[in-house]
Amino acid sequence: MKDYEAYDGGFRKKICLNGLWDFAPSSGAITDLPESFDKVPIKVPSPYNINAFMGSHFRRYAGNEEVYVQGGDFRLYPEYPSRWENAKCGFYRRSFGLKKEPGRRYFLRFDAVAFHCFFYLNGVLLRETTEGFLPIEIEITETANDGENVLLVACESAGYLTYKGKDGRNRLDFPRGSFFGEF
């Protein structure tokens, strides 16, 4: 796969890493790195559980009335396995080449990653963040190899942020399992 390359105002060389990535859903902890990945790749940018966003579910309203909400009659990414929809966390992995030049600094820039994430480059933990949908920039000058590099982004479903509102209903302030990025 050829990475897209461009120059930003003549000063920064950019390599876009959007496209197909390896993916591993998990019901374990976000710190339990996977030993293997799914045979189905994931498209970046996209949430791993996007097909569950509008899924059918029961909702309890005032007076304890429970109503079945049908949800969408579509699947945005029909190739994504249904087992991804309820994963507690997801691991995105992508290799990329880099030709390091003396005196240059190198950064990973993510336009948005939701919500609780860990970033690894070549097996080294770079950062843990809960930035939500804010841009994230991580310097990788010392960690990046001259040549092949492996980036792993671990994203935890925002379900751990669910809380009970005053009305007794579950509340969640953030979308789940999303990942958008660029190098």
KEFIKE-739674 format. One line per 4 residues: number of its first residue (from 1); their letters; for each residue x, y, z of N, C-alpha, C. Coordinates in Angstrom, 1 decimal, padded with zeros to 4 digits. Layout:
BEGIN
NUM) A) X:Y:Z:X:Y:Z:X:Y:Z; ...
// end
This chain:
BEGIN
1) MKDY) 000.9:-001.2:000.0:000.0:000.0:000.0:000.9:001.2:000.0; 000.7:002.2:-000.9:001.4:003.4:-001.0:000.8:004.5:-000.1; 001.5:005.1:000.8:001.0:006.2:001.6:000.9:007.4:000.7; -000.1:008.2:001.0:-000.2:009.5:000.3:000.7:010.5:000.9
5) EAYD) 001.5:011.2:000.1:002.5:012.2:000.6:002.2:013.5:000.0; 002.3:014.6:000.8:002.1:015.9:000.4:002.9:016.9:001.3; 003.0:018.1:000.8:003.8:019.1:001.6:002.8:020.2:002.1; 002.9:020.6:003.4:002.0:021.5:004.0:002.8:022.9:004.0
9) GGFR) 002.4:023.7:003.0:003.1:025.1:002.9:004.6:025.0:002.6; 005.0:023.9:002.2:006.4:023.8:001.8:007.3:023.4:003.0; 006.8:023.3:004.2:007.7:023.1:005.3:007.5:021.7:005.9; 006.3:021.2:006.0:006.1:019.9:006.6:005.7:018.9:005.6
13) KKIC) 006.4:017.8:005.5:006.0:016.7:004.7:004.9:015.9:005.4; 003.8:015.5:004.8:002.8:014.8:005.4:002.6:013.5:004.7; 002.4:012.4:005.5:002.1:011.1:005.0:000.7:010.8:005.6; -000.3:010.6:004.8:-001.6:010.2:005.2:-001.7:008.7:005.4
17) LNGL) -002.1:008.3:006.6:-002.2:006.9:006.9:-003.7:006.4:006.9; -004.6:007.2:006.3:-006.0:006.7:006.2:-006.0:005.5:005.2; -007.0:004.7:005.4:-007.1:003.5:004.6:-007.4:002.3:005.4; -006.9:001.1:004.9:-007.2:-000.1:005.6:-006.1:-000.4:006.7
21) WDFA) -006.6:-000.7:007.9:-005.7:-001.0:009.0:-006.1:-002.4:009.5; -005.1:-003.0:010.2:-005.4:-004.2:011.0:-006.3:-003.8:012.2; -007.2:-004.7:012.6:-008.0:-004.4:013.7:-008.2:-005.6:014.6; -008.2:-005.4:015.9:-008.5:-006.5:016.9:-009.5:-005.9:017.9
25) PSSG) -010.8:-006.5:017.9:-011.7:-006.1:019.0:-011.4:-006.9:020.2; -011.7:-006.3:021.4:-011.4:-007.0:022.6:-012.5:-006.7:023.7; -012.7:-007.7:024.5:-013.6:-007.5:025.7:-012.8:-007.4:026.9; -011.5:-007.4:026.8:-010.6:-007.2:027.9:-010.2:-005.8:028.2
29) AITD) -009.1:-005.5:028.9:-008.7:-004.2:029.2:-007.9:-003.6:028.0; -008.0:-002.3:028.0:-007.3:-001.5:026.9:-005.8:-001.7:026.9; -005.3:-002.1:028.1:-003.8:-002.3:028.3:-003.4:-003.7:027.9; -004.3:-004.6:027.6:-004.0:-006.0:027.2:-003.9:-006.0:025.7
33) LPES) -002.7:-005.8:025.2:-002.4:-005.7:023.8:-002.7:-007.1:023.1; -003.3:-007.0:021.9:-003.7:-008.3:021.3:-002.5:-009.0:020.7; -002.6:-010.3:020.7:-001.6:-011.2:020.0:-001.9:-011.4:018.6; -003.1:-011.3:018.2:-003.5:-011.5:016.8:-004.6:-010.5:016.4
37) FDKV) -004.8:-010.3:015.1:-005.7:-009.4:014.6:-006.8:-010.1:013.8; -007.9:-009.4:013.6:-009.0:-010.0:012.8:-008.6:-010.1:011.4; -009.2:-011.0:010.7:-008.9:-011.2:009.2:-009.6:-010.0:008.4; -010.6:-009.4:009.0:-011.2:-008.3:008.4:-010.5:-007.0:008.7
41) PIKV) -010.1:-006.2:007.8:-009.4:-004.9:008.1:-010.5:-003.8:008.4; -010.1:-002.8:009.0:-011.0:-001.7:009.3:-010.6:-000.5:008.5; -011.5:000.3:008.1:-011.3:001.5:007.3:-011.1:002.7:008.3; -009.9:003.4:008.1:-009.7:004.6:008.9:-009.8:005.7:008.0
45) PSPY) -010.6:006.7:008.3:-011.4:006.9:009.6:-012.7:006.2:009.6; -013.0:005.5:010.7:-014.3:005.0:011.0:-014.3:004.4:012.4; -015.4:004.5:013.1:-015.5:003.8:014.4:-015.7:002.3:014.2; -015.1:001.5:015.0:-015.2:000.0:014.9:-016.7:-000.4:015.2
49) NINA) -017.4:000.3:016.0:-018.7:-000.1:016.3:-019.8:000.8:015.7; -019.5:001.3:014.6:-020.4:002.2:013.9:-021.8:001.6:013.6; -021.8:000.4:013.3:-023.1:-000.3:013.0:-024.0:-000.4:014.2; -023.5:-000.2:015.4:-024.3:-000.3:016.6:-024.8:001.0:017.1
53) FMGS) -024.4:002.1:016.4:-024.8:003.4:016.9:-026.3:003.6:016.9; -027.0:003.1:015.9:-028.4:003.2:015.7:-029.1:001.9:015.9; -028.5:001.0:016.7:-029.0:-000.4:016.8:-030.3:-000.4:017.6; -031.1:-001.4:017.5:-032.3:-001.6:018.2:-032.0:-001.8:019.7
57) HFRR) -032.8:-001.3:020.5:-032.6:-001.4:022.0:-033.9:-001.1:022.7; -034.0:-001.4:024.0:-035.1:-001.0:024.9:-034.7:000.2:025.6; -035.6:001.2:025.7:-035.4:002.4:026.4:-036.5:002.6:027.4; -036.1:003.0:028.7:-037.0:003.2:029.8:-037.3:004.7:029.9
61) YAGN) -038.5:005.0:029.9:-038.9:006.4:030.0:-039.6:006.7:031.4; -039.9:007.9:031.6:-040.5:008.3:032.9:-041.7:007.4:033.2; -041.9:007.1:034.4:-043.0:006.2:034.8:-042.6:004.8:034.6; -041.3:004.5:034.3:-040.8:003.2:034.1:-041.4:002.4:032.9
65) EEVY) -041.9:003.2:032.0:-042.4:002.6:030.7:-041.2:002.2:029.9; -041.2:000.9:029.4:-040.1:000.5:028.6:-040.6:000.4:027.2; -039.9:001.0:026.2:-040.2:001.0:024.8:-039.1:000.5:024.0; -039.5:-000.3:023.0:-038.5:-000.9:022.1:-038.2:000.1:021.0
69) VQGG) -037.0:000.5:020.8:-036.6:001.5:019.7:-036.0:000.7:018.6; -036.6:000.7:017.4:-036.2:-000.1:016.3:-034.8:000.1:015.8; -034.3:001.4:015.8:-033.0:001.6:015.3:-033.0:001.7:013.8; -031.8:001.9:013.2:-031.7:002.1:011.8:-031.9:000.8:011.0
73) DFRL) -032.3:000.9:009.8:-032.6:-000.2:008.9:-031.4:-000.3:007.9; -030.2:000.0:008.3:-029.1:000.0:007.5:-027.8:-000.4:008.2; -026.8:-000.7:007.5:-025.5:-000.9:008.1:-024.5:-000.1:007.3; -023.8:000.8:008.0:-022.9:001.8:007.3:-021.7:001.0:006.7
77) YPEY) -021.2:000.1:007.4:-020.1:-000.7:006.9:-020.5:-002.2:007.0; -021.2:-002.7:006.0:-021.7:-004.1:006.1:-020.6:-005.1:006.2; -019.4:-004.8:005.8:-018.3:-005.8:005.9:-017.8:-005.9:007.4; -018.1:-005.0:008.3:-017.6:-005.1:009.6:-018.4:-006.2:010.3
81) PSRW) -017.7:-007.1:011.0:-018.4:-008.2:011.7:-019.2:-007.7:012.9; -020.4:-008.3:013.1:-021.2:-007.9:014.2:-020.5:-008.0:015.6; -019.5:-008.9:015.7:-018.8:-009.1:017.0:-018.1:-007.8:017.4; -017.8:-006.9:016.4:-017.1:-005.7:016.8:-018.0:-004.7:017.5
85) ENAK) -019.3:-004.8:017.4:-020.3:-003.8:017.8:-020.3:-003.7:019.4; -020.0:-004.7:020.1:-020.1:-004.7:021.6:-018.7:-004.8:022.2; -017.6:-004.6:021.4:-016.3:-004.7:022.0:-016.0:-003.6:023.0; -015.4:-003.9:024.0:-015.0:-002.9:025.0:-014.0:-002.0:024.5
89) CGFY) -013.0:-002.5:023.7:-012.0:-001.7:023.1:-011.6:-002.3:021.8; -010.9:-001.5:021.1:-010.4:-001.9:019.7:-009.0:-001.5:019.5; -008.2:-002.3:018.8:-006.8:-002.0:018.6:-006.6:-001.9:017.1; -006.1:-000.7:016.6:-005.9:-000.4:015.2:-004.4:-000.5:015.0
93) RRSF) -003.9:-001.2:014.0:-002.5:-001.3:013.7:-002.2:-001.0:012.3; -001.1:-000.3:012.0:-000.7:000.1:010.7:000.8:000.2:010.6; 001.4:-000.3:009.6:002.8:-000.1:009.3:003.0:001.0:008.3; 004.1:001.7:008.4:004.4:002.8:007.5:005.9:003.0:007.4
97) GLKK) 006.3:003.4:006.2:007.8:003.6:006.0:008.1:005.1:006.3; 009.3:005.3:006.7:009.8:006.7:007.0:011.2:006.8:006.6; 011.6:007.8:005.8:013.0:008.1:005.5:013.4:009.3:006.3; 014.1:009.0:007.5:014.5:010.1:008.4:015.6:010.9:007.8
101) EPGR) 015.5:012.2:008.0:016.5:013.1:007.5:017.2:013.8:008.7; 018.5:014.0:008.7:019.2:014.7:009.8:018.6:016.1:010.1; 018.4:016.4:011.4:017.9:017.7:011.8:016.4:017.9:011.7; 015.7:016.9:011.2:014.2:017.0:011.1:013.6:016.4:012.3
105) RYFL) 012.4:016.9:012.7:011.6:016.4:013.8:010.4:015.7:013.1; 009.9:014.7:013.8:008.8:013.9:013.3:007.6:013.8:014.3; 006.4:013.9:013.8:005.2:014.0:014.7:004.1:013.1:014.1; 003.3:012.5:014.9:002.1:011.9:014.6:001.0:012.9:014.9
109) RFDA) 000.1:013.2:014.0:-001.0:014.1:014.2:-002.3:013.4:014.0; -003.2:013.4:015.0:-004.5:012.8:014.8:-005.5:014.0:014.9; -006.4:014.1:013.9:-007.4:015.1:014.0:-008.4:014.9:015.1; -008.7:013.6:015.4:-009.6:013.3:016.5:-009.5:011.8:016.7
113) VAFH) -009.5:011.4:018.0:-009.6:010.0:018.4:-010.5:010.0:019.6; -011.5:009.2:019.6:-012.4:009.2:020.7:-012.3:007.9:021.5; -012.2:007.8:022.7:-012.1:008.9:023.6:-010.9:008.6:024.5; -010.9:007.4:025.2:-009.7:007.0:026.0:-008.8:006.2:025.1
117) CFFY) -007.6:006.6:024.8:-006.7:006.0:023.9:-005.2:005.9:024.4; -004.6:004.8:023.9:-003.1:004.7:024.1:-002.5:004.6:022.7; -001.4:005.3:022.5:-000.6:005.3:021.3:000.7:004.6:021.4; 001.0:003.6:020.6:002.3:002.9:020.6:003.0:003.1:019.3
121) LNGV) 004.3:003.2:019.3:005.0:003.2:018.0:006.2:002.2:018.3; 006.2:001.2:017.4:007.3:000.2:017.5:007.4:-000.4:018.9; 006.2:-000.6:019.5:006.1:-001.3:020.8:006.3:-000.4:022.0; 006.6:000.9:021.8:006.8:001.9:022.8:005.6:002.7:023.1
125) LLRE) 005.1:002.8:024.3:004.0:003.6:024.6:004.4:005.1:024.5; 003.7:005.8:023.6:004.0:007.2:023.4:003.1:008.1:024.3; 001.8:007.8:024.5:000.9:008.6:025.2:-000.4:007.9:025.5; -000.9:008.2:026.6:-002.3:007.9:027.0:-003.1:009.2:027.0
129) TTEG) -004.3:009.2:026.4:-005.1:010.4:026.3:-006.5:010.2:026.5; -007.2:011.2:026.9:-008.7:011.2:026.9:-009.1:012.5:026.3; -008.5:012.9:025.2:-008.8:014.2:024.5:-010.1:014.3:023.8; -010.8:013.2:023.6:-012.0:013.2:022.9:-011.8:013.5:021.5
133) FLPI) -012.5:014.6:021.0:-012.4:014.9:019.6:-011.4:016.1:019.3; -010.5:016.3:020.2:-009.5:017.4:020.0:-008.3:016.8:019.2; -007.7:017.7:018.4:-006.5:017.2:017.7:-005.4:016.8:018.7; -004.6:015.8:018.3:-003.5:015.3:019.2:-002.3:015.2:018.3
137) EIEI) -001.2:015.8:018.9:000.1:015.7:018.2:001.1:015.1:019.1; 001.9:014.1:018.6:002.8:013.4:019.4:004.2:013.4:018.7; 005.2:013.9:019.3:006.5:013.8:018.7:007.1:012.4:018.7; 007.6:012.0:017.6:008.1:010.6:017.4:009.6:010.6:016.9
141) TETA) 010.2:011.7:017.0:011.6:011.8:016.4:012.5:010.8:016.9; 012.5:010.5:018.2:013.4:009.6:018.9:012.9:008.1:018.7; 011.6:007.9:018.6:011.0:006.6:018.6:010.9:006.0:017.2; 010.7:006.8:016.2:010.5:006.3:014.9:011.8:005.7:014.3
145) NDGE) 011.6:004.7:013.5:012.8:004.1:012.8:013.0:004.7:011.5; 014.2:004.7:011.0:014.5:005.1:009.6:014.2:003.8:008.8; 013.0:003.8:008.2:012.5:002.6:007.5:011.1:002.2:008.0; 010.9:001.0:008.3:009.6:000.5:008.7:009.2:000.8:010.1
149) NVLL) 008.0:001.2:010.4:007.5:001.5:011.7:006.1:000.9:011.8; 005.7:000.5:013.1:004.4:000.0:013.4:003.7:000.8:014.4; 002.6:001.4:014.0:001.8:002.2:014.9:000.6:001.4:015.4; 000.3:001.5:016.7:-000.8:000.8:017.3:-001.6:001.8:018.1
153) VACE) -002.9:001.9:017.8:-003.7:002.8:018.6:-004.8:002.0:019.2; -004.8:002.1:020.6:-005.8:001.3:021.3:-006.9:002.3:021.8; -008.2:002.0:021.4:-009.3:002.9:021.7:-010.3:002.2:022.6; -010.6:002.8:023.7:-011.6:002.1:024.6:-013.0:002.7:024.4
157) SAGY) -014.0:001.9:024.3:-015.3:002.3:024.1:-015.7:003.3:025.3; -016.4:004.3:024.9:-016.7:005.3:025.9:-017.8:004.8:026.9; -018.2:003.6:026.7:-019.2:003.0:027.7:-018.8:003.1:029.1; -017.4:003.1:029.3:-017.0:003.3:030.7:-017.3:004.6:031.3
161) LTYK) -017.7:005.6:030.5:-018.1:006.9:030.9:-019.6:007.0:031.2; -020.3:005.9:031.0:-021.8:005.9:031.2:-022.1:006.2:032.7; -023.0:007.0:032.9:-023.5:007.3:034.3:-025.0:007.4:034.3; -025.6:007.3:035.5:-027.0:007.4:035.6:-027.4:008.9:035.8
165) GKDG) -028.3:009.4:035.0:-028.8:010.7:035.1:-029.8:010.9:036.3; -030.2:012.1:036.5:-031.2:012.3:037.6:-032.5:011.5:037.4; -032.8:011.3:036.1:-034.0:010.6:035.8:-033.8:009.0:035.8; -032.6:008.6:036.2:-032.4:007.2:036.3:-031.9:006.5:035.0
169) RNRL) -031.9:007.3:033.9:-031.5:006.7:032.6:-030.0:006.8:032.5; -029.4:005.9:031.7:-028.0:005.9:031.4:-027.7:007.1:030.5; -026.6:007.8:030.8:-026.2:008.9:030.1:-024.8:008.6:029.5; -024.5:009.1:028.3:-023.2:009.0:027.7:-022.9:010.2:027.0
173) DFPR) -021.9:011.0:027.3:-021.6:012.2:026.7:-020.8:012.2:025.4; -020.2:011.0:025.1:-019.3:010.9:024.0:-019.6:009.8:023.1; -019.4:009.9:021.8:-019.5:008.8:020.9:-018.5:007.7:021.2; -018.7:006.5:020.7:-017.9:005.3:021.1:-017.0:004.9:020.0
177) GSFF) -015.8:004.5:020.4:-014.9:003.7:019.6:-014.4:004.3:018.3; -014.4:005.6:018.2:-014.1:006.3:016.9:-012.6:006.5:016.8; -012.1:006.6:015.5:-010.7:006.8:015.3:-010.5:007.5:014.0; -010.0:008.7:014.0:-009.7:009.5:012.8:-008.2:009.9:012.9
181) GEF) -007.4:009.8:011.9:-006.0:010.1:012.1:-005.3:010.5:010.8; -004.1:011.1:011.0:-003.3:011.5:009.9:-001.9:011.6:010.4; -000.8:011.2:009.7:000.5:011.4:010.1:001.2:012.5:009.3
// end
